Amino acid sequence: MSTAYAGWSGVAYASHSSERSLTTEELVACELAVQALWCFTRHIQQMVEDGQDPSMPERYGWRFLRAAASRLTTARAQETAQHVLMEAIMKTSGLAERLRTAQEALRESAG
């Protein structure tokens, strides 16, 4: 079991079991994914606040964000330590709401 929290500047992680803890590589990959999605959704939010209809290449549109949110929030049959960490990060960072808002903005501007 592990405990994790996220903020805009990073992820705090404490393993309660050394056998099930994340490797440094897994933790870095997790943090980079969260920060990249945070920046991407912030860019979309900034376009909306500037009065623009946000647009992205179709590859990175609302379906991309929907898939990212699903990968980060949907429980699997056998959850890994990284997936449990992602759930905690999604809750503490507010990223889930940011992903939903960005999806809605992109969906509205596309159709």
C-alpha positions as CSV (number, residue, x, y, z in Angstrom):
1,M,0.0,0.0,0.0
2,S,1.1,3.5,-0.7
3,T,0.0,7.1,0.0
4,A,0.3,9.8,-2.7
5,Y,-0.7,13.4,-3.2
6,A,-0.2,15.8,-6.1
7,G,0.1,19.5,-6.5
8,W,1.0,21.6,-9.5
9,S,4.7,21.3,-8.7
10,G,5.0,17.6,-8.1
11,V,3.9,14.3,-6.5
12,A,4.6,13.2,-2.9
13,Y,4.8,9.4,-2.5
14,A,5.3,7.2,0.6
15,S,5.3,3.4,0.3
16,H,3.9,1.4,3.1
17,S,5.2,-1.9,1.7
18,S,8.6,-2.2,0.0
19,E,7.4,-5.3,-1.9
20,R,4.6,-3.4,-3.6
21,S,6.2,0.1,-4.0
22,L,6.7,1.8,-7.2
23,T,10.1,2.0,-8.9
24,T,11.7,5.3,-9.5
25,E,10.9,4.9,-13.2
26,E,7.2,4.3,-12.5
27,L,6.9,7.2,-10.2
28,V,8.6,9.6,-12.7
29,A,6.4,8.3,-15.5
30,C,3.4,8.9,-13.4
31,E,4.4,12.4,-12.4
32,L,5.3,13.4,-16.0
33,A,1.9,12.1,-17.3
34,V,0.1,14.2,-14.6
35,Q,2.1,17.3,-15.3
36,A,1.7,17.0,-19.1
37,L,-2.1,16.6,-18.8
38,W,-2.2,19.5,-16.4
39,C,-0.4,21.7,-18.8
40,F,-2.4,20.5,-21.8
41,T,-5.7,21.2,-20.0
42,R,-4.4,24.6,-18.8
43,H,-3.7,25.5,-22.4
44,I,-7.2,24.7,-23.4
45,Q,-8.6,26.6,-20.4
46,Q,-6.5,29.6,-21.4
47,M,-7.9,29.6,-24.9
48,V,-11.4,29.5,-23.5
49,E,-10.7,32.4,-21.1
50,D,-9.2,34.4,-24.0
51,G,-12.5,34.1,-25.8
52,Q,-11.2,31.6,-28.4
53,D,-12.8,28.3,-29.5
54,P,-10.2,25.8,-28.5
55,S,-9.0,23.6,-31.3
56,M,-6.5,20.8,-31.4
57,P,-5.5,18.3,-34.0
58,E,-8.1,15.5,-34.0
59,R,-5.5,13.1,-32.6
60,Y,-5.4,15.3,-29.4
61,G,-9.0,16.4,-29.2
62,W,-11.7,15.5,-26.7
63,R,-11.4,11.7,-27.4
64,F,-7.7,11.8,-26.5
65,L,-8.7,13.4,-23.2
66,R,-11.5,11.0,-22.6
67,A,-9.1,8.1,-23.1
68,A,-6.5,9.6,-20.8
69,A,-9.1,10.1,-18.1
70,S,-10.3,6.5,-18.5
71,R,-6.7,5.1,-18.2
72,L,-6.1,7.2,-15.1
73,T,-9.4,6.5,-13.3
74,T,-10.9,3.2,-14.4
75,A,-10.1,0.3,-12.1
76,R,-8.6,-2.8,-13.7
77,A,-9.2,-6.4,-12.6
78,Q,-5.8,-6.4,-10.9
79,E,-4.8,-2.9,-9.9
80,T,-1.2,-2.1,-9.9
81,A,0.5,0.1,-7.3
82,Q,0.8,2.7,-10.1
83,H,-2.9,2.7,-10.7
84,V,-3.7,3.2,-7.1
85,L,-1.3,6.1,-7.0
86,M,-2.9,7.6,-10.1
87,E,-6.3,7.5,-8.3
88,A,-4.9,9.3,-5.3
89,I,-3.2,11.9,-7.6
90,M,-6.4,12.5,-9.6
91,K,-8.3,13.2,-6.4
92,T,-5.8,15.5,-4.8
93,S,-4.7,17.4,-7.9
94,G,-8.1,18.2,-9.3
95,L,-6.9,16.8,-12.7
96,A,-10.1,14.8,-13.2
97,E,-12.3,17.9,-13.2
98,R,-9.8,19.7,-15.4
99,L,-9.9,16.8,-17.9
100,R,-13.7,16.9,-17.9
101,T,-13.8,20.7,-18.5
102,A,-11.3,20.5,-21.3
103,Q,-13.2,17.6,-23.0
104,E,-16.4,19.6,-22.9
105,A,-14.7,22.7,-24.4
106,L,-13.1,20.7,-27.2
107,R,-16.3,18.9,-27.9
108,E,-18.3,22.1,-28.1
109,S,-15.8,23.8,-30.4
110,A,-15.7,20.7,-32.7
111,G,-19.4,20.3,-33.2
